[in-house]
């Protein structure tokens, strides 16, 4: 390469994702909380029914008598007919069928979330004393008032979810240790429980302070709306090759515009979001 030439990095195909030694394809992106809730439920229903059909197929293969095989086959055909009817509706709503998707690896990845916490009128009155408080940050959810804390996108979300899981695990451990302290039958066991309680309490306090400074969280009662999510489905090697070939044929490679695909990783180290 000459001094005047500049290296061009391979293009990243945002429809592909590398995870768990597999390549996943983004079948659909949903950008509305209510639609996402319905989609998640519909996917779960289709997956559960597909699993029942697989189990019935296995029962047919292992049937010991013709009578048993015929009975299970009848059940399988009824289940399959119902699945196909639901799948036709699913395709009209979401643009693809679940028939080949349901039994292969897939997952929903949150792309944008809104953190919120339930608040009382007294708490809202205290928040109003801050010059940074905005009335628009208080929203109603049924009979409950919620304070919007912050929005997170992309690779910040996995880090937040890990932090939440750590805090929840510490809270559960603290409850178990306190129960062990109450039921301890001798002084040594009680002392060991108290020492562990002190350690977990210190770690929990530090993590709670970190969550407060990083995300504005001020209580253990946190809810969040998923504002956008992607539905990823694992591709076979043949499907991946066909996709790449089609993409490259649609945009021929050139010296200054390479089209090599580099799938982004699912797990990335997230920077702290202020």
N, C-alpha and C positions, 0 to 999 in steps of 0.2 A: 504494500500500500504506500502510495506517495505521500509526501508531507501535506499536499493540498486536499487529499481525500479524507473524508470523515466516515468513521464506522457507523453503520445504522443498525440499531438493535432490532432483533426479531419482533414482529408485531405480536401483540398479545390478543388472542381471541377471547373476548369476554363471555362468549357462549360456552367455553370449555373451562373445566375446573379439575385440578388434580387433587385427589383426596383418597387416603387409605389404599394407595397403590392402584387406584382406578381412575379413569377419566370420565367425568360426569358432564352431561349436556344440560344447559338451561332450557327446560321445556316451556316455562312460562314465568313471567314476573308480574306480581300482583301488588298494586299500590293503593289499596284501600282496606282498612282494618276489617270492616264487615265482610267484604268479599273474601278476604284471606281466611277469616273464621269459617265461612261456609266452605271454602275450598279445602281447608284442612279436614273438616268433618267429612266432606264428600270423598276425599282421598282415603281416609281411614275406613269408611264404609266399604269402598271398592276393594281395598287391600284385604280386609277381613273376609269378604266374600270370596275373593280369589284364593285365599288360603284354605277356605272350606272346600272349594272345588278341587284343589290339589290333594287335600286329605281324602276326599271321596275317590279320586283317581287311585290313590294308594290302596284304599280299601277294596276297590274293584280288583286290583292286581293281586291282592292277598286273599281274596274270597275263596273259601274252601268248597262251596257248593254253588251250583248253577242258580238255585233259588236266591241265595245271598247276593250273588253277583248281579242278578237281574234287579233285585230290590235296590241295591246301592246305585246301580246304573241309572235307574229311574230318578232317584234323588239327585244324582249328578246332573242329569239332563234338565231337570226343573231349575236347579240352582244356576246352571249355565245360561238358560234362557232368560232368567231374571237378571243375571249379571249383564248380558248383552243389551237388554232393554235399558238398564241404568247407564250403561256405557255410551249408548247412543245419545242420551240426554247430556251426559258428562261432556261429550265431544262438542255438542252444540253450544254449551256454556263456556268451556275453557279452551276449545280449539284442538284437542287431542284426545285419544282414547287411552284408557287404562289397561286394556287387555294384555299388552306386552310390557307395560310399565309396573304393574302391581306386584309382580313376583321377582322383580330385580331390585338391586340396591337403589335407594332414592332417599332424599331428605329435603327439608325446607330450611333455607338459610336466611335469617333475618338480615336485611340490608339497612333498615332505618327504624329506630324505636324512639318513643317519647316516654321518658320516665315521669311518674307522677306519684304523689303521696296524699292519702286522705288527710284533711285538715278540719279543725273545728273553727267556729266563729272567733273564739278567743285567740287561737293561733294566727288566724288571718289578721286580727287587730294588731298583734305584735309585729307581723311581717310588714304591715302598712307603715310602721314607724321608720322603715328603711327607705332611703331615697332611691334605692335601686328596685323597689317593689313595683310591679305592674299589675293592674287589675285584671288584665287579659290573661294572666297566668293562673287565675282561679277559674276552674270550669266545673260545671255541674254534671254529675253522673248519677241519674236517678235522684235519690234523696241525699246523696253524698257529695260534698264539695271536695274537689281535688286540686292540688297545687302542682302545676307543671314545673318540673325541675330542670331537665335538659334533654336535648335530642342527641342521639348518637347514630353514627353511620359507619358502614363498612367494617374495617378490621378492628375498630374500637369495641365493637359489640362482643366478640368472643372473650376479650379480656375482662369486660364488665361482667359477663355471665360467669366466668371463672371466679371472679372476686365475690360475687353473690353466693356462689356455691360454697366457697371457703367460709364465709361468714355464717351461712346456714349450718354447715357442718360443725363449726365451733359452738354455735348456739345449742345444737343437739347434744354435743359432747358435754357442755356445761350442765344441761338438764340431767343427763345421766350421772354425772359426777355428784351433783347435789343430792340425787336420790341415793347414790351409794353412800354418801356421807350420813344421810339420815338412817340408813339401815345397817351401818357398820356395827359389828358386834364387839370390837375391841378398840382400844385407844390407838394402836398402830395403824389399823385400817382406816380409821377416821382421820388420822393425821395425813396419811398418804392421799386420801381423797381431797383434803383441804389444800394440800400443796399443789395438786393437779388443778384444782379449781382456781387457785391464784395464778397459775401459769396460763390457763386458757382464758381467764378474765383479762389478763394483761394483753394477750394477743388479740382478743376480740375488741378491746378498747382501741388498740392501735389501728386495727383494720377499719373500725367504725370511723375513726378520725380521718383515715385515708379516703374512705368512701364519701365522707362529708366534704372534704376539701376538693376532691376530684369531680364528684357528680352532684354535689349539693344535697346529698341525702342526709336527713336529720332524724329519721326514725327507721324502725325495722319493718314498717308496713309500707312496702313499695309495690306499685303496680306499673305496668308499662303497656302502651299500645304499640303494636307492630305497624309501622307506617308503610313499609315496603318489604317484600320477601321474594326470593327466587326458589323455584322448584327444580332441583337437580336430579337427573336420572343417569345411572351408569351406562356407558356405551360398551358394546363389544368391540373387539379389535377390528372386525369387518365394518361395523358401523362408523367407527372413528376414521378408518381409512377412506371410506366412501365420502364422509363429510369433508375431510381435508382435501381429497381429490376434487370434489365439486367446488370447494372454496377457491382452490388454487387455479382451477380452470376458468373461474369467473373473473379472477384478477391475476393475469400472468405475471410471473416473477420477472424482475429486471434488476440490473446491477445496483440501481439507486433506490429500489423499493422492494426489498425482500418480503416474502409472504410466509416465511416459516412460522409455524404456530408454536407458541410457548404458553402452555396452560398455567394460569396463576395457581399458587398453592392456597389451600383452604386455611391452614394455620400460619399466621404471620404474627410477629411481635408487634403489638400495637403501641403507639405513642400515647402518653397520658393526655387526655382531653380536659382542658380547663373549663 
